[in-house]
Amino acid sequence: MNRPTSLRKPRAHRPGLHRHHVVIVGAGFGGLAAARALADAPVDVTIVDAHNHHTFQPLLYQVATAGLGGDDVTYATRGIFHRQANASVRMGRVVGGDLDEHRLDLADGSSLGYDHLVLAAGAVSDTFGIPGVAEHAFGLKSLRDALAVRAQVLSCFEEADARPELIEDGLINIVITGGGPTGVELAGGMAELIDRVLAHDFPRLDLRRARVVLVEMGDSLLASFHPKLGAKAKATLEQRGVEVLLGTTVDEMRAEEVVLSGPLLGERATIPAHTKIWAAGVRASPLGDALGLADGPSGRIPVRADLSVAEHPEIFAIGDVASANDGDDGSVLPQLAPVAMQGGEHAAAMIGRRLNGEATEAFSYTDKGTMATIGRASAVAQLPGGIRLSGLLGWLAWLALHLVQLVGFRNRANVLVNWAWNYVTYDRASRIIPEAEVGPEQVTPAFRSDSGGIHPPEK
Amino acid sequence: MNRPTSLRKPRAHRPGLHRHHVVIVGAGFGGLAAARALADAPVDVTIVDAHNHHTFQPLLYQVATAGLGGDDVTYATRGIFHRQANASVRMGRVVGGDLDEHRLDLADGSSLGYDHLVLAAGAVSDTFGIPGVAEHAFGLKSLRDALAVRAQVLSCFEEADARPELIEDGLINIVITGGGPTGVELAGGMAELIDRVLAHDFPRLDLRRARVVLVEMGDSLLASFHPKLGAKAKATLEQRGVEVLLGTTVDEMRAEEVVLSGPLLGERATIPAHTKIWAAGVRASPLGDALGLADGPSGRIPVRADLSVAEHPEIFAIGDVASANDGDDGSVLPQLAPVAMQGGEHAAAMIGRRLNGEATEAFSYTDKGTMATIGRASAVAQLPGGIRLSGLLGWLAWLALHLVQLVGFRNRANVLVNWAWNYVTYDRASRIIPEAEVGPEQVTPAFRSDSGGIHPPEK
């Protein structure tokens, strides 16, 4: 090839000089925030991630319900750090290391040394050991998961259109486990996909025979929100045709059905369903275990008030992989994106202090509110000061928040404009199945997941 | 689910009445043109395709070189025919049939009866039986192919960034076989991807060590164009760093190298390359063989002057799957999109005549020009009257033509605007690898292709 004519980014320092090296494991919300916060620090930063892209997880359910394309909710990590002179990106999976020697080992056999380490590897699905879930359910933690769900649902409807006698076997039933924001948003999105889009695509199909079922173990949806918002979410979903089963647990999953127990169904009742999506629990990435830092079955890494690890002050753990307590009230911090982002900024600031020989300080999370969307023009939002929004107002708040977060990525505004246009006009162009001929039996568990907690059988 | 509230498309006739049924196999350019041309005919139309989407093949090379996303060049077939009251879509693969009984058999075991049949199943890659090509090369006939090529190239660069000692084994070499428009466009696109985008993504990689090689058996590129345009394409590609090997044949392909013979290299010389893309030949879809209508090794279905099949006047064959002669000069019609589109419209018109008891007439192709792009702001175009355009002017003509063809799809204008914006600003957001951790050895041949002519080993 020719010598590239385009500008390379400037070298930040004279070659040969060793600079303080900060390694950040994970290119999610926490890792990105930490890396960016170090842009002006006298350090070299290496971001390591198993994927070559950052995934905007809050919108994965949109990809799964064919509302957005995969390229709309992901961004090449290298592209994010194009212009940050002190940042390098490395694609790889950390499988171990020697913390005394300040060394990480990667799956490809290489190693990475560090002076400071920020662990931001996030969370993976947790099936709680329920029989059949790992083999038969989809997760929703990665782009691959979301594309697999989409392919599955669309293929099932194609199959039902060709062979309607299979509908009674649950071919076009979708069971979602987990009444938190992910499950609620997924259920709302599926109802919308079926009602507004597939109704046009499959005019011969009697879509009243399709079922979207949301299963929640507790006695309300959105348990982390005010009870009134959980009730509002339930009412809205039911109005859109979703069956909400509260106080219901999954006993077992099989290839084409779910076994449940609960007040409405009784003990070990079965619902036939070819599509089962697990959004009921997460545990920390196995990274904590791999480095010998995890504590307990959740796999989270305990940290001190300043987010550093007790025996290894040069290591910080932030976001979903960490178990941290809020500096003000001591409560365990929830696994949410803003917690990860603020934690990442805090870790970066603490590294700066260390380099200046200053003492660190405790991390204190500022809750700016949480929200969940239930579909078109309806959401619930819980803001500081006890403000609660629902319906259209909640949806506008949700839209504004995501717009701000996405626009934080250079040049992403056009994507959101594009999406909003599609959203308003119901033109869901993203219902493409790339594979040649995908029937439900062809979307195998092995294809299904890299969600860590759901372990696929050997291909 | 609730009874859908949105409008269903109106019934075109009273239920119970049997209407003349036209089945169209293939949702490519030809099949779509035939189906649309029958919109006002007193017939029912069923479009059958193995995919659930139409693929805009001329832009697949953009997906392969991370310039566009998969959703930008495909459109859900059901979405295309939403508003055509007499059209139904069926996802399935035709594997045989009984032409005397007017019946097609599909892979899922179902059957489809027809009164008239339009075969528009297109072409697949043809490896000419060269050893190793089917196992080790990628095709570029489907979305799945393009996504596989993209994942492969990006993964190879990631691997090279982590382990530069592997570069001498051809890790970041790309060999493209075939000097027609597809090969030329792919080579130009790859050069641009490496030079303009990956140069920023991989600042530590010496990209002068990456090679893009275009291999052509004949003595010029773009053999179907005027020789001056072929020479212009070669000069432009070489200026962009592509190595063009004319008069060179592929003897064999292996996992990490290509064996070639030609004037510059000699006999059975090897070029190390982890990425090999086959764009050197197509044969007709196996549909012709499956129905016992194909003639000769190319697999094309011979047709009469009016595009109907000799022994089965109710069957028409159009586009790449057919072997037709031009009504005016008797020359064999080339395998090009406009030929398919005009053929589809002609077949529809002939069906209309049959229903009116009128005689059919010969098909005559109107050549409105052909073009190929060599990358940003450069293309060659050959228009009627001997007009030849190249460089920026050719590129504008190419852009205008594709805009018109895409805008033919309802609501696709925003996509082209989006693409143009990305194109101008070099913001290639589509360099996402969905899989968790894809090294070159993980993009297996089985993943590689549904191109028909390249047969993957059993998964």
Boltz contact constraints between the chains, C-beta under 6 A:
constraints:
  - contact:
      token1: [A, 1]
      token2: [B, 194]
      max_distance: 6.0
  - contact:
      token1: [A, 1]
      token2: [B, 207]
      max_distance: 6.0
  - contact:
      token1: [A, 1]
      token2: [B, 208]
      max_distance: 6.0
  - contact:
      token1: [A, 1]
      token2: [B, 210]
      max_distance: 6.0
  - contact:
      token1: [A, 1]
      token2: [B, 241]
      max_distance: 6.0
  - contact:
      token1: [A, 2]
      token2: [B, 241]
      max_distance: 6.0
  - contact:
      token1: [A, 3]
      token2: [B, 208]
      max_distance: 6.0
  - contact:
      token1: [A, 4]
      token2: [B, 195]
      max_distance: 6.0
  - contact:
      token1: [A, 4]
      token2: [B, 199]
      max_distance: 6.0
  - contact:
      token1: [A, 4]
      token2: [B, 207]
      max_distance: 6.0
  - contact:
      token1: [A, 6]
      token2: [B, 196]
      max_distance: 6.0
  - contact:
      token1: [A, 6]
      token2: [B, 199]
      max_distance: 6.0
  - contact:
      token1: [A, 8]
      token2: [B, 203]
      max_distance: 6.0
  - contact:
      token1: [A, 50]
      token2: [B, 436]
      max_distance: 6.0
  - contact:
      token1: [A, 50]
      token2: [B, 437]
      max_distance: 6.0
  - contact:
      token1: [A, 52]
      token2: [B, 433]
      max_distance: 6.0
  - contact:
      token1: [A, 53]
      token2: [B, 432]
      max_distance: 6.0
  - contact:
      token1: [A, 69]
      token2: [B, 69]
      max_distance: 6.0
  - contact:
      token1: [A, 69]
      token2: [B, 71]
      max_distance: 6.0
  - contact:
      token1: [A, 71]
      token2: [B, 69]
      max_distance: 6.0
  - contact:
      token1: [A, 71]
      token2: [B, 429]
      max_distance: 6.0
  - contact:
      token1: [A, 71]
      token2: [B, 430]
      max_distance: 6.0
  - contact:
      token1: [A, 74]
      token2: [B, 432]
      max_distance: 6.0
  - contact:
      token1: [A, 76]
      token2: [B, 431]
      max_distance: 6.0
  - contact:
      token1: [A, 78]
      token2: [B, 201]
      max_distance: 6.0
  - contact:
      token1: [A, 82]
      token2: [B, 200]
      max_distance: 6.0
  - contact:
      token1: [A, 91]
      token2: [B, 158]
      max_distance: 6.0
  - contact:
      token1: [A, 93]
      token2: [B, 437]
      max_distance: 6.0
  - contact:
      token1: [A, 110]
      token2: [B, 162]
      max_distance: 6.0
  - contact:
      token1: [A, 143]
      token2: [B, 434]
      max_distance: 6.0
  - contact:
      token1: [A, 144]
      token2: [B, 434]
      max_distance: 6.0
  - contact:
      token1: [A, 158]
      token2: [B, 91]
      max_distance: 6.0
  - contact:
      token1: [A, 162]
      token2: [B, 110]
      max_distance: 6.0
  - contact:
      token1: [A, 194]
      token2: [B, 1]
      max_distance: 6.0
  - contact:
      token1: [A, 195]
      token2: [B, 4]
      max_distance: 6.0
  - contact:
      token1: [A, 196]
      token2: [B, 6]
      max_distance: 6.0
  - contact:
      token1: [A, 199]
      token2: [B, 4]
      max_distance: 6.0
  - contact:
      token1: [A, 199]
      token2: [B, 6]
      max_distance: 6.0
  - contact:
      token1: [A, 200]
      token2: [B, 82]
      max_distance: 6.0
  - contact:
      token1: [A, 201]
      token2: [B, 78]
      max_distance: 6.0
  - contact:
      token1: [A, 203]
      token2: [B, 8]
      max_distance: 6.0
  - contact:
      token1: [A, 207]
      token2: [B, 1]
      max_distance: 6.0
  - contact:
      token1: [A, 207]
      token2: [B, 4]
      max_distance: 6.0
  - contact:
      token1: [A, 208]
      token2: [B, 1]
      max_distance: 6.0
  - contact:
      token1: [A, 208]
      token2: [B, 3]
      max_distance: 6.0
  - contact:
      token1: [A, 210]
      token2: [B, 1]
      max_distance: 6.0
  - contact:
      token1: [A, 241]
      token2: [B, 1]
      max_distance: 6.0
  - contact:
      token1: [A, 241]
      token2: [B, 2]
      max_distance: 6.0
  - contact:
      token1: [A, 411]
      token2: [B, 427]
      max_distance: 6.0
  - contact:
      token1: [A, 418]
      token2: [B, 418]
      max_distance: 6.0
  - contact:
      token1: [A, 427]
      token2: [B, 411]
      max_distance: 6.0
  - contact:
      token1: [A, 429]
      token2: [B, 71]
      max_distance: 6.0
  - contact:
      token1: [A, 430]
      token2: [B, 71]
      max_distance: 6.0
  - contact:
      token1: [A, 431]
      token2: [B, 76]
      max_distance: 6.0
  - contact:
      token1: [A, 432]
      token2: [B, 53]
      max_distance: 6.0
  - contact:
      token1: [A, 432]
      token2: [B, 74]
      max_distance: 6.0
  - contact:
      token1: [A, 433]
      token2: [B, 52]
      max_distance: 6.0
  - contact:
      token1: [A, 434]
      token2: [B, 143]
      max_distance: 6.0
  - contact:
      token1: [A, 434]
      token2: [B, 144]
      max_distance: 6.0
  - contact:
      token1: [A, 436]
      token2: [B, 50]
      max_distance: 6.0
  - contact:
      token1: [A, 436]
      token2: [B, 450]
      max_distance: 6.0
  - contact:
      token1: [A, 437]
      token2: [B, 50]
      max_distance: 6.0
  - contact:
      token1: [A, 437]
      token2: [B, 93]
      max_distance: 6.0
  - contact:
      token1: [A, 450]
      token2: [B, 436]
      max_distance: 6.0
